[in-house]
Amino acid sequence: MSSPSALATVMWVIVPYLALAVFVLGHIWRYRYDRFGWTTRSSQIYESKLLRVGSPLFHYGVIFVFLGHVVGLGIPKTWTAAVGVTDGMYHFMAITVGLGAAAATVGGLAILIYRRRTNNRVFGATTKLDKLMYLMLAVTILAGTYSTIVESAIGHYDYREGISVWFRQFWAFQPDAALMAAAPPGFQTHVFTAILLFALWPFTRLVHVFTVPLGFLTRPYIVYRSKDELRQPQRRGWETIDF
């Protein structure tokens, strides 16, 4: 494979590492100086019907998409072949399960964006960074869906021999930009917008992904006790509880 161009080196080596640095340092900064802003800024109080449909659809879809990316990018092709998973079996699962997860993600995101744009109160609570985040998220997801259908299933591009190798090289600090430069345009768009989205991540509501309420598992129960009956007369509709 020929040496990558200067543009390819910038796009697939320099920018990804800059995005990673912004991702890590941005979260540290946000947690230290904007801890009370570390929230989803929930708009459920303004509208809940569409939210009850769009939010679970989007979040469960994203979970399956994430798991698919972990397998597709993190596990080498030789490993899956070693346990008896043929290329045909792998691509069948990637297309069926992957497109199902993508459909749920795209559908949920479309509902959430429609809700946020058509409800004046919800739209009024949307920041400029949130709007940019939704745009980047939509482009990334749509580009990935297009790539899976057109460039992988129809065009027979095997991303596990190119993009996946570059991804693992990236974490070993030896990324070969030529591998990404040789990828189809749809996959390049998907990967590059995802990189930019990760750089934007610490400054948006996406930080709530790293907020897990583990304390709820171990905190004691909150006990509510009634006042002394001698001083507080019994009222209709209220029953005392014996401890």
C-alpha angles and dihedrals in degrees: 000000000000123000114274120253123247090257092052090050091052094046099043104029113022100035095046092053091046089050091050091051091049090047094054100037092040092058092048091050093045093050094048100043105022104033093140089053091056093108144101089246088229116221096190090116089064098046132357110166098075091035092059089058104034100042099056091040092053098041097047089046091052091050092056091043089053092050090049091053091049090056097039097046104027103043116067119234091241091059095056090045090051092060093049102266107140124206090253093053092046095049092045091055092043092052099042102038094030095052091045091055090044091052091052091047095047092044093049093046091049090053092048093048092046090050093048094047100044099041108076095204093049091045090050089057092053116103126212090252089052090054091050090047092053090049093050091045092051094048092047094050095043092047090050092049091048091049093050094052104034107025101031107029098032102022093041095225109162106213090187089071094049121013095032092051091049090049094054091044089053092062090047088054092242105099117171105216090194090071091060093040088059094051120104117267094253093055091045090053092047094051098041095048089047089054091051090046090056089052089052094044101090093055098052139061089274088090088083087079088077095048108095115172095221090152090072089069095061106025116112121252118269107241120206115200127189121236123262107294090219091062098030115056118221113260128204113264094026120100124191120235120220117221 
